[in-house]
Amino acid sequence: MTVALNLQGVACTFVSKDQPGQRYTAVKDVNLMVGAGEFVSVVGPTGCGKSTLLNVAAGLLAPSTGSVKVFGQPLQGINKRAGYMFQAESLMPWRTALANVSAGLQFRGVPEEQAAIQANEWLRRVGLGGFGDRYPHQMSGGMRKRVSLAQTLVLDPDIILMDEPFSALDIQTRQLMENELLDIWQAKKKAVLFITHDLDEAIALSDRVVVMSAGPGSRPMGDFTIDIERPRDVAEIKTTSRFLELHAAIWAVLREEVLKGYQQQLKVA
Ligand SMILES: Nc1ncnc2c1ncn2[C@@H]1O[C@H](COP(=O)(O)OP(=O)(O)OP(=O)(O)O)[C@@H](O)[C@H]1O
């Protein structure tokens, strides 16, 4: 299998803003690999360093030690083979849905007309054909997330990095979006690194679920293959016996770390 993303021996140490002498090692000894076309989720206690790892993969943060390779090449600067979708709203309020989706293409030098055709096509794929002229404030949260998804995918990245992209949505909209993401992923088979708090979501979507330990010095401490056949309906598979078995096995590892994570936070507070 071609390796799309490979983090080897990655550690990230931050210097405290208030006390420059103080250092905090968020993640340490992290080895994490995502194959081309593979869907990998990372779960872990709050504050363990999941977003930190995603930022490292995106090239937004250089690791203090270790290496990051993208399709075998050392990553320098921004990861141009990757598209990102973060938890926060990423739309420009002064641009229509269409203009939001086509912006990235235009920044890359695609002529306006061509960019609009591709952006329209992606809006249609995410179920928003006909909504291209709406502004973000004229759309629901779920619709805005669809626009964000189109905005990420229109650039045709080989690697998709997602940090809790659906956490702000109500459960029904969330399930719709998860199924849509799976449909698109199934058709395009990109490498996905998906961060979530939600173990159900991680299992439902992924080929593999990686469990991070509680910080400081958080590292992957479990790597579970999700051998549930595809295509999947995220709502339906949650009642299958294999899903429940996998959930129990992963939760047995994750639970301890979540408890440790809470203890850590209490200490910090
Ligand atoms: N730029 C920074 N400077 C100092 N500390 C940081 C910085 N970025 C992250 N940290 C610390 O590193 C740790 C990991 O943060 P990170 O946001 O990666 O965790 P997370 O697992 O994504 O958290 P959550 O699940 O709550 O979103 C936290 O303790 C955080 O306070």
The ligand as an ORCA input file, in Angstrom:
! r2SCAN-3c Opt
* xyz 0 1
  N       0.516     26.699     20.629
  C       0.465     26.125     21.818
  N       1.134     26.621     22.876
  C       1.109     26.028     24.084
  N       0.429     24.890     24.354
  C      -0.276     24.332     23.349
  C      -0.312     24.915     22.025
  N      -1.102     24.142     21.240
  C      -1.538     23.142     22.035
  N      -1.044     23.240     23.290
  C      -1.292     22.315     24.394
  O      -1.034     21.004     23.941
  C      -2.005     20.097     24.423
  C      -2.691     19.412     23.261
  O      -3.580     20.307     22.590
  P      -4.508     19.854     21.386
  O      -5.356     21.002     21.023
  O      -3.671     19.251     20.319
  O      -5.365     18.712     22.063
  P      -6.680     17.962     21.552
  O      -6.479     16.522     21.847
  O      -6.951     18.319     20.138
  O      -7.762     18.598     22.495
  P      -9.369     18.600     22.382
  O      -9.751     17.159     22.305
  O      -9.792     19.234     23.663
  O      -9.712     19.377     21.154
  C      -2.961     20.897     25.289
  O      -2.578     20.737     26.642
  C      -2.746     22.329     24.831
  O      -2.977     23.233     25.886
*
